[in-house]
Amino acid sequence: MTKELPKNPDERQRRTLWTVLLLNAAIAIGFFATGALGDSSALIANGLDNTSDSFVYARAA
């Protein structure tokens, strides 16, 4: 069973934006966690970059 997409294009864009925001935030948490566990500044920096992207998406939503 699939969920029916909203007819309004703005609502679809908003739903897509929130999905991307949540996925990006989850990836950022993963980068932070693996960077801390592996003592990797590159992964921590990547987590910070994804966090800043999430803030941009949140502002757009």
Summary of the structure (lengths in Angstrom):
residues: 61
radius of gyration: 14.9
end to end distance: 27.8
largest distance: 47.1
contacts: 144
relative contact order: 0.15
helix: 82%
strand: 0%
